[in-house]
Amino acid sequence: MKMNILLVDDNKHFIEALRFMIQEHFADRVTQIFIAYNGVECMEVLHKQSIDIIFMDKEMPIMNGTETTKKVVDMYRDIKIIAVSFHSELQDITQMLEAGARNYIIKEEITKEIIEKCLVKF
């Protein structure tokens, strides 16, 4: 089954790197990749598009990843959220998981294999 993915992060370089990695290794599983640079843009995309999985940054301007994750989980229960962050402190991880993220990935540790594990449950 092909999926629509939404990348939500205020770091344009990270978004481009993650998009490239997904397109390079998992193009056969992806219909489309959408981009949002903050939580408000994320919610706008969700109102217009059917999304299966979100890679959500924790720290963003306007509406951060924790607040956005809570809203997405409340409104769209079927969307799988993977938190991504440079922060590896337990408090940060706990906040995102309690908000409803299904997994938490440290940005520096993202590999093809880690993305595979996130997508395989689909």
DSSP file (Angstrom, degrees, kcal/mol; ACC not computed):
  #  RESIDUE AA STRUCTURE BP1 BP2  ACC     N-H-->O    O-->H-N    N-H-->O    O-->H-N    TCO  KAPPA ALPHA  PHI   PSI    X-CA   Y-CA   Z-CA
    1    1 A M              0   0    0      0, 0.0     2,-0.2     0, 0.0   121,-0.0   0.000 360.0 360.0 360.0 127.3    0.0    0.0    0.0
    2    2 A K        -     0   0    0     28,-0.1     2,-0.3    29,-0.0    28,-0.3  -0.520 360.0-156.7 -81.1 151.4    1.4    3.4   -1.0
    3    3 A M  E     -a   30   0A   0     26,-2.5    28,-2.8    -2,-0.2    29,-0.8  -0.888  18.1-126.8-130.6 157.7    1.3    6.2    1.5
    4    4 A N  E     -a   32   0A   0     -2,-0.3    48,-2.5    27,-0.2    49,-1.6  -0.898  30.0-160.2 -99.2 131.6    1.3   10.0    1.7
    5    5 A I  E     -ab  33  53A   0     27,-2.5    29,-3.4    -2,-0.5     2,-0.5  -0.903   7.6-157.8-116.3 141.1    3.9   11.4    4.0
    6    6 A L  E     -ab  34  54A   0     47,-2.4    49,-2.4    -2,-0.4     2,-0.6  -0.982   4.2-158.7-118.9 124.7    4.1   14.8    5.7
    7    7 A L  E     -ab  35  55A   0     27,-2.8    29,-2.4    -2,-0.5     2,-0.6  -0.910  10.0-172.2-101.8 121.1    7.4   16.2    6.8
    8    8 A V  E     +ab  36  56A   0     47,-2.9    49,-2.6    -2,-0.6     2,-0.3  -0.937  29.7 121.3-120.2 109.2    6.9   19.0    9.5
    9    9 A D        -     0   0    0     27,-2.1    51,-0.1    -2,-0.6    29,-0.1  -0.951  55.8-139.3-165.0 142.5   10.1   20.8   10.4
   10   10 A D  S    S+     0   0    0     49,-0.4     2,-0.9    -2,-0.3    27,-0.1   0.523  84.9  89.9 -85.0  -4.7   11.3   24.5   10.4
   11   11 A N     >  -     0   0    0      1,-0.2     4,-2.3     2,-0.0     5,-0.2  -0.811  59.2-168.6 -95.1 103.6   14.8   23.4    9.2
   12   12 A K  H  > S+     0   0    0     -2,-0.9     4,-2.4     1,-0.2     5,-0.2   0.839  85.7  54.7 -62.7 -34.1   14.6   23.4    5.4
   13   13 A H  H  > S+     0   0    0      2,-0.2     4,-2.1     1,-0.2    -1,-0.2   0.905 109.0  47.6 -67.1 -40.5   17.9   21.6    5.0
   14   14 A F  H  > S+     0   0    0      2,-0.2     4,-2.8     1,-0.2     5,-0.3   0.924 111.0  51.5 -65.0 -43.4   16.7   18.7    7.2
   15   15 A I  H  X S+     0   0    0     -4,-2.3     4,-2.9     1,-0.2     5,-0.2   0.932 110.9  47.7 -59.1 -46.1   13.4   18.5    5.3
   16   16 A E  H  X S+     0   0    0     -4,-2.4     4,-2.4     1,-0.2    -1,-0.2   0.898 112.8  48.8 -63.7 -39.6   15.3   18.2    2.0
   17   17 A A  H  X S+     0   0    0     -4,-2.1     4,-2.3     2,-0.2    -2,-0.2   0.924 114.7  44.4 -65.8 -43.8   17.7   15.6    3.3
   18   18 A L  H  X S+     0   0    0     -4,-2.8     4,-2.5     2,-0.2     5,-0.2   0.909 113.2  50.8 -67.9 -41.4   14.8   13.5    4.8
   19   19 A R  H  X S+     0   0    0     -4,-2.9     4,-2.8    -5,-0.3     5,-0.2   0.930 111.1  49.1 -60.8 -44.5   12.7   13.9    1.6
   20   20 A F  H  X S+     0   0    0     -4,-2.4     4,-2.9    -5,-0.2     5,-0.2   0.929 110.8  50.0 -59.8 -46.0   15.7   12.8   -0.5
   21   21 A M  H  X S+     0   0    0     -4,-2.3     4,-1.9     1,-0.2     5,-0.3   0.907 113.4  45.6 -61.8 -42.2   16.3    9.7    1.7
   22   22 A I  H  X S+     0   0    0     -4,-2.5     4,-2.7     2,-0.2    -2,-0.2   0.934 116.2  45.0 -66.9 -45.8   12.7    8.7    1.5
   23   23 A Q  H  X S+     0   0    0     -4,-2.8     4,-0.7    -5,-0.2    -2,-0.2   0.889 113.8  50.9 -65.2 -38.6   12.5    9.2   -2.2
   24   24 A E  H  < S+     0   0    0     -4,-2.9    -1,-0.2    -5,-0.2    -2,-0.2   0.888 126.6  20.6 -65.7 -41.5   15.8    7.5   -2.8
   25   25 A H  H  < S+     0   0    0     -4,-1.9    -2,-0.2    -5,-0.2    -3,-0.2   0.667 133.0  31.4-106.8 -19.8   15.0    4.3   -0.8
   26   26 A F  H >X  +     0   0    0     -4,-2.7     3,-2.2    -5,-0.3     4,-0.7   0.091  68.2 124.6-131.9  24.7   11.2    4.1   -0.5
   27   27 A A  G >< S+     0   0    0     -4,-0.7     3,-0.7     1,-0.3    -1,-0.1   0.813  73.5  62.6 -56.8 -31.7    9.8    5.6   -3.7
   28   28 A D  G 34 S+     0   0    0      1,-0.2    -1,-0.3    -3,-0.1    -2,-0.1   0.655 108.1  42.7 -69.8 -14.1    7.9    2.4   -4.4
   29   29 A R  G <4 S+     0   0    0     -3,-2.2   -26,-2.5   -27,-0.1     2,-0.5   0.497 102.1  79.5-106.3  -7.2    5.9    2.9   -1.1
   30   30 A V  E <<  -a    3   0A   0     -3,-0.7   -26,-0.2    -4,-0.7     3,-0.1  -0.888  43.9-179.0-114.6 129.9    5.2    6.6   -1.3
   31   31 A T  E    S-     0   0A   0    -28,-2.8     2,-0.3    -2,-0.5   -27,-0.2   0.908  76.4 -13.4 -81.8 -51.8    2.5    8.4   -3.4
   32   32 A Q  E     -a    4   0A   0    -29,-0.8   -27,-2.5     2,-0.0     2,-0.5  -0.996  53.4-142.1-153.4 149.3    3.4   11.9   -2.3
   33   33 A I  E     -a    5   0A   0     -2,-0.3     2,-0.3   -29,-0.2   -27,-0.2  -0.974  21.5-164.9-115.4 123.0    5.6   13.8    0.2
   34   34 A F  E     -a    6   0A   0    -29,-3.4   -27,-2.8    -2,-0.5     2,-0.4  -0.714   6.4-145.0-104.6 157.9    4.1   17.0    1.6
   35   35 A I  E     +a    7   0A   0     -2,-0.3     2,-0.3   -29,-0.2   -27,-0.2  -0.959  18.3 173.0-127.4 139.4    6.0   19.7    3.5
   36   36 A A  E     -a    8   0A   0    -29,-2.4   -27,-2.1    -2,-0.4     3,-0.1  -0.987  19.5-156.7-140.8 144.0    5.1   22.0    6.4
   37   37 A Y  S    S+     0   0    0     -2,-0.3     2,-0.3   -29,-0.2   -29,-0.1   0.424  76.2   7.7-102.7  -0.3    7.4   24.3    8.3
   38   38 A N  S  > S-     0   0    0     22,-0.1     4,-2.0   -29,-0.1    26,-0.1  -0.961  86.5 -87.7-164.2 176.4    5.4   24.7   11.5
   39   39 A G  H  > S+     0   0    0     24,-1.6     4,-2.2    22,-0.6     5,-0.2   0.844 121.2  54.8 -64.9 -35.4    2.4   23.2   13.3
   40   40 A V  H  > S+     0   0    0      2,-0.2     4,-1.9     1,-0.2    -1,-0.2   0.939 110.3  46.2 -63.9 -46.3   -0.1   25.7   11.7
   41   41 A E  H  > S+     0   0    0      1,-0.2     4,-2.4     2,-0.2    -2,-0.2   0.876 109.1  57.4 -63.2 -36.3    1.1   24.7    8.2
   42   42 A C  H  X S+     0   0    0     -4,-2.0     4,-2.3     1,-0.2    -2,-0.2   0.944 107.1  46.8 -57.5 -49.3    0.8   21.1    9.3
   43   43 A M  H  X S+     0   0    0     -4,-2.2     4,-1.5     1,-0.2    -1,-0.2   0.865 109.8  54.5 -64.0 -35.6   -2.8   21.5   10.2
   44   44 A E  H  X S+     0   0    0     -4,-1.9     4,-0.8     2,-0.2    -1,-0.2   0.913 108.9  48.0 -63.2 -42.5   -3.5   23.3    6.9
   45   45 A V  H >X S+     0   0    0     -4,-2.4     4,-2.7     1,-0.2     3,-1.1   0.924 109.1  53.8 -62.8 -43.6   -2.1   20.4    4.9
   46   46 A L  H 3< S+     0   0    0     -4,-2.3    -1,-0.2     1,-0.3    -2,-0.2   0.801 103.6  56.1 -64.0 -29.1   -4.1   17.9    6.9
   47   47 A H  H 3< S+     0   0    0     -4,-1.5    -1,-0.3    -5,-0.2    -2,-0.2   0.747 119.6  31.7 -71.5 -22.4   -7.3   19.8    6.1
   48   48 A K  H << S+     0   0    0     -3,-1.1     2,-0.3    -4,-0.8    -2,-0.2   0.712 118.0  46.6-106.7 -26.5   -6.6   19.4    2.4
   49   49 A Q  S  < S-     0   0    0     -4,-2.7     2,-0.7    -5,-0.1    -1,-0.1  -0.842  73.8-119.9-124.4 153.5   -4.7   16.1    2.0
   50   50 A S        -     0   0    0     -2,-0.3     2,-0.4    -3,-0.1    -3,-0.1  -0.848  38.9-171.7 -89.8 117.1   -5.0   12.5    3.2
   51   51 A I        -     0   0    0     -2,-0.7   -46,-0.2    -5,-0.1     3,-0.1  -0.900  21.8-176.6-116.2 139.5   -1.9   11.8    5.1
   52   52 A D  S    S+     0   0    0    -48,-2.5    28,-2.4    -2,-0.4     2,-0.4   0.792  72.4  17.2-100.2 -38.6   -0.7    8.4    6.5
   53   53 A I  E     -bc   5  80A   0    -49,-1.6   -47,-2.4    26,-0.2     2,-0.4  -0.998  60.4-160.1-142.1 140.6    2.4    9.3    8.4
   54   54 A I  E     -bc   6  81A   0     26,-2.9    28,-3.5    -2,-0.4     2,-0.7  -0.979  10.7-154.3-121.9 131.3    4.0   12.5    9.7
   55   55 A F  E     -bc   7  82A   0    -49,-2.4   -47,-2.9    -2,-0.4     2,-0.5  -0.930  30.5-166.1 -98.1 109.7    7.6   13.0   10.6
   56   56 A M  E     -bc   8  83A   0     26,-2.8    28,-3.0    -2,-0.7   -47,-0.2  -0.875  16.1-141.9-113.4 120.3    7.2   15.8   13.2
   57   57 A D  E     - c   0  84A   0    -49,-2.6    28,-0.2    -2,-0.5     3,-0.1  -0.477  10.0-144.9 -70.6 147.2    9.9   18.1   14.6
   58   58 A K  S    S+     0   0    0     26,-1.2     7,-2.3     1,-0.2     2,-0.7   0.906  83.9  52.7 -80.4 -44.0    9.6   18.9   18.3
   59   59 A E        +     0   0    0      5,-0.2   -49,-0.4     6,-0.1    -1,-0.2  -0.843  70.0 137.6-103.8 111.0   10.9   22.4   18.3
   60   60 A M        -     0   0    0     -2,-0.7   -22,-0.1    -3,-0.1     2,-0.0  -0.981  49.0-106.6-145.0 154.8    9.3   24.8   15.8
   61   61 A P  S    S+     0   0    0      0, 0.0     2,-2.4     0, 0.0   -22,-0.6  -0.298  95.1  17.9 -74.0 168.2    8.0   28.4   15.7
   62   62 A I  S    S+     0   0    0    -24,-0.1     2,-0.4   -23,-0.1   -24,-0.1  -0.400 139.0  11.8  70.9 -66.4    4.3   29.4   15.8
   63   63 A M  S    S-     0   0    0     -2,-2.4   -24,-1.6     4,-0.0   -23,-0.1  -0.937  84.7-139.2-140.3 117.9    3.1   25.9   17.0
   64   64 A N     >  -     0   0    0     -2,-0.4     4,-2.4   -26,-0.1    -5,-0.2  -0.094  26.7-101.5 -74.4 174.2    5.6   23.4   18.3
   65   65 A G  H  > S+     0   0    0     -7,-2.3     4,-2.6     1,-0.2     5,-0.2   0.818 117.3  54.6 -67.0 -33.3    5.6   19.7   17.7
   66   66 A T  H  > S+     0   0    0     -8,-0.7     4,-2.0     2,-0.2    -1,-0.2   0.956 112.9  41.6 -66.1 -49.3    4.2   18.7   21.0
   67   67 A E  H  > S+     0   0    0      1,-0.2     4,-2.0     2,-0.2    -2,-0.2   0.911 116.7  49.2 -63.2 -43.3    1.1   20.9   20.6
   68   68 A T  H  X S+     0   0    0     -4,-2.4     4,-2.8     1,-0.2     5,-0.2   0.907 108.3  53.5 -64.7 -42.0    0.7   20.0   17.0
   69   69 A T  H  X S+     0   0    0     -4,-2.6     4,-2.8     1,-0.2     5,-0.2   0.919 107.7  51.1 -59.4 -44.2    1.0   16.2   17.8
   70   70 A K  H  X S+     0   0    0     -4,-2.0     4,-2.2     1,-0.2    -1,-0.2   0.924 112.1  46.8 -58.8 -44.9   -1.8   16.5   20.4
   71   71 A K  H  X S+     0   0    0     -4,-2.0     4,-2.2     2,-0.2     5,-0.3   0.919 112.7  48.9 -64.5 -43.6   -4.1   18.3   17.9
   72   72 A V  H  X S+     0   0    0     -4,-2.8     4,-3.6     1,-0.2     7,-0.2   0.937 111.7  48.9 -62.4 -46.2   -3.4   15.8   15.1
   73   73 A V  H  < S+     0   0    0     -4,-2.8    -1,-0.2     1,-0.2    -2,-0.2   0.889 112.5  49.0 -61.7 -39.6   -4.0   12.8   17.4
   74   74 A D  H  < S+     0   0    0     -4,-2.2     3,-0.2    -5,-0.2    -1,-0.2   0.881 123.9  29.8 -65.7 -38.4   -7.3   14.4   18.6
   75   75 A M  H  < S+     0   0    0     -4,-2.2     2,-0.3     1,-0.2    -2,-0.2   0.776 129.9  31.1 -95.2 -29.0   -8.5   15.1   15.1
   76   76 A Y    ><  +     0   0    0     -4,-3.6     3,-1.6    -5,-0.3    -1,-0.2  -0.680  61.1 174.4-135.0  77.7   -7.0   12.4   12.9
   77   77 A R  T 3  S+     0   0    0     -2,-0.3    -1,-0.1     1,-0.3    -4,-0.1   0.737  75.6  59.5 -60.3 -26.1   -6.5    9.2   15.0
   78   78 A D  T 3  S+     0   0    0      2,-0.1     2,-0.4   -25,-0.0    -1,-0.3   0.597  80.2 101.0 -83.5  -9.8   -5.3    7.1   12.0
   79   79 A I    <   -     0   0    0     -3,-1.6     2,-0.5    -7,-0.2   -26,-0.2  -0.615  67.8-139.7 -79.7 131.0   -2.3    9.2   11.2
   80   80 A K  E     -c   53   0A   0    -28,-2.4   -26,-2.9    -2,-0.4     2,-0.5  -0.789  16.7-157.1 -90.8 127.6    1.0    7.8   12.5
   81   81 A I  E     -c   54   0A   0     -2,-0.5    21,-3.1    19,-0.4    22,-0.8  -0.922   9.4-168.9-111.8 127.8    3.3   10.4   14.0
   82   82 A I  E     -cd  55 103A   0    -28,-3.5   -26,-2.8    -2,-0.5     2,-0.3  -0.967  19.0-140.9-111.3 117.4    7.1    9.9   14.3
   83   83 A A  E     -cd  56 104A   0     20,-2.8    22,-3.1    -2,-0.5     2,-0.4  -0.577  18.7-171.2 -77.7 138.9    8.8   12.6   16.4
   84   84 A V  E     +cd  57 105A   0    -28,-3.0   -26,-1.2    -2,-0.3     2,-0.3  -0.996  16.8 146.0-130.8 138.3   12.1   13.8   15.1
   85   85 A S  E     - d   0 106A   0     20,-2.0    22,-2.6    -2,-0.4    23,-0.2  -0.991  54.6-129.4-163.5 156.7   14.5   16.1   17.1
   86   86 A F  S    S+     0   0    0     -2,-0.3     2,-0.4    20,-0.2    -1,-0.1   0.652  88.2  95.6 -79.0 -17.8   18.1   17.0   17.8
   87   87 A H        +     0   0    0      1,-0.1    20,-0.1    -3,-0.1    -2,-0.1  -0.589  45.9 174.6 -79.0 128.8   17.0   16.8   21.5
   88   88 A S        +     0   0    0     -2,-0.4    -1,-0.1    18,-0.1     2,-0.1   0.252  34.9 126.2-116.5  11.1   17.8   13.5   23.2
   89   89 A E     >  -     0   0    0      1,-0.1     4,-2.1     4,-0.0     3,-0.5  -0.451  67.7-123.7 -72.0 143.8   16.8   14.4   26.7
   90   90 A L  H  > S+     0   0    0      1,-0.2     4,-3.1     2,-0.2     5,-0.2   0.852 110.1  58.5 -55.4 -38.6   14.3   12.0   28.4
   91   91 A Q  H  > S+     0   0    0      1,-0.2     4,-2.3     2,-0.2    -1,-0.2   0.912 107.2  46.4 -59.7 -43.7   11.9   15.0   29.1
   92   92 A D  H  > S+     0   0    0     -3,-0.5     4,-1.9     2,-0.2    -1,-0.2   0.926 114.3  47.2 -64.8 -45.0   11.7   15.9   25.4
   93   93 A I  H  X S+     0   0    0     -4,-2.1     4,-2.4     1,-0.2     5,-0.2   0.939 112.5  49.6 -61.6 -47.9   11.1   12.3   24.3
   94   94 A T  H  X S+     0   0    0     -4,-3.1     4,-2.9     1,-0.2     5,-0.2   0.897 107.4  54.9 -59.9 -42.7    8.5   11.8   27.0
   95   95 A Q  H  X S+     0   0    0     -4,-2.3     4,-1.5    -5,-0.2    -1,-0.2   0.926 111.7  43.3 -57.8 -46.4    6.6   15.0   26.0
   96   96 A M  H  X>S+     0   0    0     -4,-1.9     5,-2.4     2,-0.2     4,-0.8   0.899 115.1  48.0 -70.1 -40.1    6.3   13.8   22.4
   97   97 A L  H ><5S+     0   0    0     -4,-2.4     3,-0.6     1,-0.2    -2,-0.2   0.905 112.2  49.4 -67.6 -39.9    5.3   10.3   23.2
   98   98 A E  H 3<5S+     0   0    0     -4,-2.9    -1,-0.2     1,-0.2    -2,-0.2   0.812 105.7  58.5 -67.5 -28.5    2.7   11.4   25.8
   99   99 A A  H 3<5S-     0   0    0     -4,-1.5    -1,-0.2    -5,-0.2   -26,-0.2   0.723 132.3 -90.1 -71.7 -21.2    1.4   13.8   23.1
  100  100 A G  T <<5S+     0   0    0     -4,-0.8   -19,-0.4    -3,-0.6    -3,-0.2   0.423  75.2 145.2 128.3  -0.7    0.7   10.8   20.9
  101  101 A A      < -     0   0    0     -5,-2.4    -1,-0.3     1,-0.1   -19,-0.2  -0.422  40.0-148.8 -65.6 144.5    3.8   10.2   18.8
  102  102 A R  S    S+     0   0    0    -21,-3.1     2,-0.3     1,-0.2   -20,-0.2   0.655  76.1   8.9 -89.3 -17.3    4.4    6.5   18.1
  103  103 A N  E     -d   82   0A   0    -22,-0.8   -20,-2.8    -7,-0.1     2,-0.4  -0.973  62.7-141.3-156.3 163.2    8.2    6.8   18.0
  104  104 A Y  E     -d   83   0A   0     -2,-0.3     2,-0.4   -22,-0.2   -20,-0.2  -0.989  17.5-170.8-136.0 123.3   11.0    9.3   18.6
  105  105 A I  E     -d   84   0A   0    -22,-3.1   -20,-2.0    -2,-0.4     2,-0.5  -0.950  21.9-132.6-120.0 132.6   14.0    9.6   16.4
  106  106 A I  E >   -d   85   0A   0     -2,-0.4     3,-1.9   -22,-0.2     4,-0.4  -0.718  23.0-133.5 -79.3 128.0   17.2   11.7   17.1
  107  107 A K  G >  S+     0   0    0    -22,-2.6     3,-1.5    -2,-0.5   -21,-0.2   0.861 102.8  54.7 -53.9 -43.0   17.9   13.6   13.9
  108  108 A E  G 3  S+     0   0    0      1,-0.3    -1,-0.3   -23,-0.2   -22,-0.1   0.707 108.2  51.9 -65.7 -17.3   21.6   12.8   13.8
  109  109 A E  G <  S+     0   0    0     -3,-1.9     2,-0.3     2,-0.1    -1,-0.3   0.382  76.3 126.5-101.2   3.2   20.8    9.0   14.1
  110  110 A I    <   +     0   0    0     -3,-1.5     2,-0.3    -4,-0.4    -3,-0.0  -0.454  31.3 163.0 -69.1 127.5   18.4    8.8   11.1
  111  111 A T     >  -     0   0    0     -2,-0.3     4,-2.2     1,-0.1     5,-0.2  -0.836  54.9 -98.8-132.7 171.2   19.3    6.1    8.7
  112  112 A K  H  > S+     0   0    0     -2,-0.3     4,-2.4     1,-0.2     5,-0.1   0.892 124.0  54.0 -57.1 -40.4   17.6    4.2    5.9
  113  113 A E  H  > S+     0   0    0      2,-0.2     4,-2.0     1,-0.2    -1,-0.2   0.877 106.9  49.8 -65.6 -38.8   17.1    1.3    8.4
  114  114 A I  H  > S+     0   0    0      2,-0.2     4,-1.6     1,-0.2    -1,-0.2   0.925 111.8  47.8 -66.6 -43.7   15.4    3.6   10.9
  115  115 A I  H  X S+     0   0    0     -4,-2.2     4,-2.2     1,-0.2     5,-0.2   0.910 108.4  56.4 -61.5 -41.1   13.0    5.0    8.3
  116  116 A E  H  X S+     0   0    0     -4,-2.4     4,-2.3     1,-0.2    -1,-0.2   0.914 105.7  50.4 -55.4 -45.4   12.3    1.5    7.1
  117  117 A K  H  X S+     0   0    0     -4,-2.0     4,-0.6     1,-0.2    -1,-0.2   0.853 110.5  50.0 -64.2 -34.4   11.2    0.5   10.6
  118  118 A C  H  < S+     0   0    0     -4,-1.6     3,-0.3     1,-0.2    -1,-0.2   0.867 117.5  39.1 -70.6 -36.2    8.9    3.6   10.8
  119  119 A L  H >< S+     0   0    0     -4,-2.2     3,-1.8     1,-0.2    -2,-0.2   0.729  99.1  75.5 -85.9 -23.6    7.3    2.7    7.4
  120  120 A V  H 3< S+     0   0    0     -4,-2.3    -1,-0.2     1,-0.3    -2,-0.1   0.760  84.3  65.3 -65.6 -25.0    7.2   -1.1    7.8
  121  121 A K  T 3<        0   0    0     -4,-0.6    -1,-0.3     1,-0.3    -2,-0.1   0.419 360.0 360.0 -78.5   4.9    4.2   -0.9   10.2
  122  122 A F    <         0   0    0     -3,-1.8    -1,-0.3  -121,-0.0    -2,-0.2   0.428 360.0 360.0 -95.3 360.0    2.1    0.5    7.3
